[in-house]
């Protein structure tokens, strides 16, 4: 089973550049108003269209399992807005989180 997210963004070009150049995700532009970013078996679609006809943003954190969280943290830590540093959490995960260019929280945790 897989899960894909569709999220609204304010600026598709800025979102493309951020995910490609800062987070090293693969980017596929699917139309003039949408694109898909992927890495670590995760795909997120972004669109500038207001399909929901409101200004609400998603609340919560998107967790992404990565094969080597320490290495990925070292790659991106100086280029992102960290929400929390890499750490061993009391609930058993090793993780860090960032706030992306659209205000979404992404947490990267050690995977198997």
C-alpha positions as protocol buffer text, in pm:
chain_id: "A"
residue {
  index: 1
  type: UNK
  ca { x: 0 y: 0 z: 0 }
}
residue {
  index: 2
  type: UNK
  ca { x: 122 y: 349 z: -72 }
}
residue {
  index: 3
  type: UNK
  ca { x: 5 y: 695 z: 21 }
}
residue {
  index: 4
  type: UNK
  ca { x: 34 y: 1013 z: -184 }
}
residue {
  index: 5
  type: UNK
  ca { x: -47 y: 1358 z: -53 }
}
residue {
  index: 6
  type: UNK
  ca { x: -192 y: 1651 z: -247 }
}
residue {
  index: 7
  type: UNK
  ca { x: -100 y: 1982 z: -87 }
}
residue {
  index: 8
  type: UNK
  ca { x: -162 y: 2339 z: -189 }
}
residue {
  index: 9
  type: UNK
  ca { x: 131 y: 2574 z: -239 }
}
residue {
  index: 10
  type: UNK
  ca { x: 147 y: 2946 z: -306 }
}
residue {
  index: 11
  type: UNK
  ca { x: 438 y: 2935 z: -550 }
}
residue {
  index: 12
  type: UNK
  ca { x: 502 y: 2625 z: -760 }
}
residue {
  index: 13
  type: UNK
  ca { x: 844 y: 2741 z: -885 }
}
residue {
  index: 14
  type: UNK
  ca { x: 967 y: 2812 z: -531 }
}
residue {
  index: 15
  type: UNK
  ca { x: 830 y: 2476 z: -413 }
}
residue {
  index: 16
  type: UNK
  ca { x: 999 y: 2294 z: -703 }
}
residue {
  index: 17
  type: UNK
  ca { x: 1333 y: 2462 z: -634 }
}
residue {
  index: 18
  type: UNK
  ca { x: 1312 y: 2399 z: -259 }
}
residue {
  index: 19
  type: UNK
  ca { x: 1236 y: 2029 z: -287 }
}
residue {
  index: 20
  type: UNK
  ca { x: 1485 y: 1971 z: -569 }
}
residue {
  index: 21
  type: UNK
  ca { x: 1775 y: 2190 z: -456 }
}
residue {
  index: 22
  type: UNK
  ca { x: 1743 y: 2190 z: -76 }
}
residue {
  index: 23
  type: UNK
  ca { x: 1589 y: 1852 z: 8 }
}
residue {
  index: 24
  type: UNK
  ca { x: 1727 y: 1663 z: -298 }
}
residue {
  index: 25
  type: UNK
  ca { x: 1390 y: 1520 z: -397 }
}
residue {
  index: 26
  type: UNK
  ca { x: 1313 y: 1419 z: -754 }
}
residue {
  index: 27
  type: UNK
  ca { x: 1066 y: 1657 z: -916 }
}
residue {
  index: 28
  type: UNK
  ca { x: 825 y: 1590 z: -1201 }
}
residue {
  index: 29
  type: UNK
  ca { x: 618 y: 1878 z: -1332 }
}
residue {
  index: 30
  type: UNK
  ca { x: 281 y: 1725 z: -1416 }
}
residue {
  index: 31
  type: UNK
  ca { x: 114 y: 2039 z: -1549 }
}
residue {
  index: 32
  type: UNK
  ca { x: 144 y: 2415 z: -1541 }
}
residue {
  index: 33
  type: UNK
  ca { x: -15 y: 2422 z: -1197 }
}
residue {
  index: 34
  type: UNK
  ca { x: 110 y: 2104 z: -1029 }
}
residue {
  index: 35
  type: UNK
  ca { x: 419 y: 1893 z: -967 }
}
residue {
  index: 36
  type: UNK
  ca { x: 516 y: 1577 z: -783 }
}
residue {
  index: 37
  type: UNK
  ca { x: 819 y: 1550 z: -553 }
}
residue {
  index: 38
  type: UNK
  ca { x: 949 y: 1212 z: -445 }
}
residue {
  index: 39
  type: UNK
  ca { x: 1222 y: 1049 z: -240 }
}
residue {
  index: 40
  type: UNK
  ca { x: 1243 y: 769 z: 16 }
}
residue {
  index: 41
  type: UNK
  ca { x: 937 y: 594 z: -138 }
}
residue {
  index: 42
  type: UNK
  ca { x: 725 y: 902 z: -65 }
}
residue {
  index: 43
  type: UNK
  ca { x: 541 y: 1115 z: -322 }
}
residue {
  index: 44
  type: UNK
  ca { x: 384 y: 1452 z: -253 }
}
residue {
  index: 45
  type: UNK
  ca { x: 187 y: 1643 z: -516 }
}
residue {
  index: 46
  type: UNK
  ca { x: 173 y: 2021 z: -494 }
}
residue {
  index: 47
  type: UNK
  ca { x: -70 y: 2246 z: -676 }
}
residue {
  index: 48
  type: UNK
  ca { x: -133 y: 2618 z: -692 }
}
residue {
  index: 49
  type: UNK
  ca { x: -502 y: 2551 z: -753 }
}
residue {
  index: 50
  type: UNK
  ca { x: -730 y: 2620 z: -458 }
}
residue {
  index: 51
  type: UNK
  ca { x: -924 y: 2297 z: -496 }
}
residue {
  index: 52
  type: UNK
  ca { x: -1062 y: 2332 z: -145 }
}
residue {
  index: 53
  type: UNK
  ca { x: -1185 y: 2689 z: -195 }
}
residue {
  index: 54
  type: UNK
  ca { x: -1057 y: 2803 z: 143 }
}
residue {
  index: 55
  type: UNK
  ca { x: -742 y: 2923 z: 313 }
}
residue {
  index: 56
  type: UNK
  ca { x: -710 y: 2632 z: 555 }
}
residue {
  index: 57
  type: UNK
  ca { x: -375 y: 2456 z: 569 }
}
residue {
  index: 58
  type: UNK
  ca { x: -317 y: 2107 z: 688 }
}
residue {
  index: 59
  type: UNK
  ca { x: -233 y: 2081 z: 1055 }
}
residue {
  index: 60
  type: UNK
  ca { x: 0 y: 1809 z: 1169 }
}
residue {
  index: 61
  type: UNK
  ca { x: 335 y: 1663 z: 1070 }
}
residue {
  index: 62
  type: UNK
  ca { x: 421 y: 1445 z: 773 }
}
residue {
  index: 63
  type: UNK
  ca { x: 658 y: 1166 z: 885 }
}
residue {
  index: 64
  type: UNK
  ca { x: 900 y: 1022 z: 631 }
}
residue {
  index: 65
  type: UNK
  ca { x: 1108 y: 714 z: 706 }
}
residue {
  index: 66
  type: UNK
  ca { x: 1463 y: 735 z: 568 }
}
residue {
  index: 67
  type: UNK
  ca { x: 1737 y: 469 z: 556 }
}
residue {
  index: 68
  type: UNK
  ca { x: 1998 y: 686 z: 732 }
}
residue {
  index: 69
  type: UNK
  ca { x: 1847 y: 979 z: 921 }
}
residue {
  index: 70
  type: UNK
  ca { x: 2187 y: 1094 z: 1054 }
}
residue {
  index: 71
  type: UNK
  ca { x: 2327 y: 1124 z: 702 }
}
residue {
  index: 72
  type: UNK
  ca { x: 2020 y: 1304 z: 567 }
}
residue {
  index: 73
  type: UNK
  ca { x: 2024 y: 1545 z: 863 }
}
residue {
  index: 74
  type: UNK
  ca { x: 2390 y: 1623 z: 790 }
}
residue {
  index: 75
  type: UNK
  ca { x: 2300 y: 1695 z: 426 }
}
residue {
  index: 76
  type: UNK
  ca { x: 2018 y: 1941 z: 494 }
}
residue {
  index: 77
  type: UNK
  ca { x: 2058 y: 2085 z: 845 }
}
residue {
  index: 78
  type: UNK
  ca { x: 2227 y: 2410 z: 736 }
}
residue {
  index: 79
  type: UNK
  ca { x: 1980 y: 2475 z: 452 }
}
residue {
  index: 80
  type: UNK
  ca { x: 1643 y: 2430 z: 621 }
}
residue {
  index: 81
  type: UNK
  ca { x: 1423 y: 2586 z: 887 }
}
residue {
  index: 82
  type: UNK
  ca { x: 1454 y: 2320 z: 1158 }
}
residue {
  index: 83
  type: UNK
  ca { x: 1149 y: 2257 z: 1373 }
}
residue {
  index: 84
  type: UNK
  ca { x: 1354 y: 2028 z: 1598 }
}
residue {
  index: 85
  type: UNK
  ca { x: 1710 y: 1896 z: 1589 }
}
residue {
  index: 86
  type: UNK
  ca { x: 1806 y: 1535 z: 1527 }
}
residue {
  index: 87
  type: UNK
  ca { x: 1737 y: 1346 z: 1849 }
}
residue {
  index: 88
  type: UNK
  ca { x: 1629 y: 1019 z: 2004 }
}
residue {
  index: 89
  type: UNK
  ca { x: 1269 y: 1065 z: 2104 }
}
residue {
  index: 90
  type: UNK
  ca { x: 1117 y: 919 z: 2424 }
}
residue {
  index: 91
  type: UNK
  ca { x: 870 y: 720 z: 2210 }
}
residue {
  index: 92
  type: UNK
  ca { x: 1154 y: 529 z: 2041 }
}
residue {
  index: 93
  type: UNK
  ca { x: 1235 y: 703 z: 1714 }
}
residue {
  index: 94
  type: UNK
  ca { x: 1542 y: 893 z: 1602 }
}
residue {
  index: 95
  type: UNK
  ca { x: 1422 y: 1194 z: 1405 }
}
residue {
  index: 96
  type: UNK
  ca { x: 1440 y: 1560 z: 1311 }
}
residue {
  index: 97
  type: UNK
  ca { x: 1185 y: 1790 z: 1157 }
}
residue {
  index: 98
  type: UNK
  ca { x: 1176 y: 2094 z: 935 }
}
residue {
  index: 99
  type: UNK
  ca { x: 927 y: 2349 z: 817 }
}
residue {
  index: 100
  type: UNK
  ca { x: 921 y: 2354 z: 437 }
}
residue {
  index: 101
  type: UNK
  ca { x: 885 y: 2655 z: 209 }
}
residue {
  index: 102
  type: UNK
  ca { x: 503 y: 2630 z: 229 }
}
residue {
  index: 103
  type: UNK
  ca { x: 484 y: 2600 z: 606 }
}
residue {
  index: 104
  type: UNK
  ca { x: 430 y: 2222 z: 615 }
}
residue {
  index: 105
  type: UNK
  ca { x: 612 y: 2025 z: 883 }
}
residue {
  index: 106
  type: UNK
  ca { x: 816 y: 1726 z: 761 }
}
residue {
  index: 107
  type: UNK
  ca { x: 970 y: 1489 z: 1014 }
}
residue {
  index: 108
  type: UNK
  ca { x: 1240 y: 1250 z: 894 }
}
residue {
  index: 109
  type: UNK
  ca { x: 1288 y: 940 z: 1108 }
}
residue {
  index: 110
  type: UNK
  ca { x: 1523 y: 646 z: 1101 }
}
residue {
  index: 111
  type: UNK
  ca { x: 1375 y: 361 z: 900 }
}
residue {
  index: 112
  type: UNK
  ca { x: 1462 y: -5 z: 884 }
}
